Amino acid sequence: MAKIGGLLMIGILFYAVWIGVSYWVSQDAKRRGSRHHLAWGIGVFLIGLTGLILYLVVRGDMNQGSSAY
């Protein structure tokens, strides 16, 4: 039973961190002027690591005043 409880705690911690990462992506995109900052946050949450890597690649092209992304 203790092993199951430990795995459950690791899973909960993983999802809590992933929610935090998704929130950070959304706020970062908003700060950079993206009109689609909520979509970025939700996309990273749903797609996972691939979405985060995609955001980090595209984010380099975002300017503070640009709203193309």
N, C-alpha and C positions, 0 to 999 in steps of 0.2 A: 504493500500500500504506500509506503513512504516513497518508493521509486515513482509511482504514478503521480503523487503530489509534487515531486520535484520536477517531473516533466511538464506538469500543468503550469507550474510557476515559470518555467523557462518559456513556454508558449505564450503565457500572458505577458511576460517581459518583452518577448520578441514583437508581439502585436502593439504594445505600448510604444516601443521605440519606433516601429514602422509608422504608426499614426503621427508621431512627432516629426519624423522625416517628411512625411507627406505635408504636414502643416508648414514646415520650414520651406518646402518647395513652393507651396502656394504663396506664402508671404514674400519669398525672394522674388518670385515672378511678378508679384504686385509692385514691389519696390522698384523693379526694373521697368515698369510701365506696361506690362502685359495686360491686355484686355481679357485674356483667358487664364488668369491665375488660378481660378477654382478648378478648371478643367485639368490644368497641370497637376494640382494637388491630388485630385481624384484619380487621374490617370496613373500617377506614380503609385498610389495606394493599390490600385487594381492590377496593374501590370507588373509591379515589383521592381526588382533590380534593373531590368531592362529599361523600364520607364525612367528610373532615376538617372541611368547613364545617358539616355537620350536627352533628358532635360539638361544635364550638365554640359553636353556637347552643344545643344542649341542655345543655351543660356549665354555662352560666350559671344553670340551674335546680337544679343539683346542690348539695347542702349537704354539709358534712363528715360529718354523722351520717346522712344519708339513704342508703338502699340501694334506692330505687325504680328506678334506672336501671341 
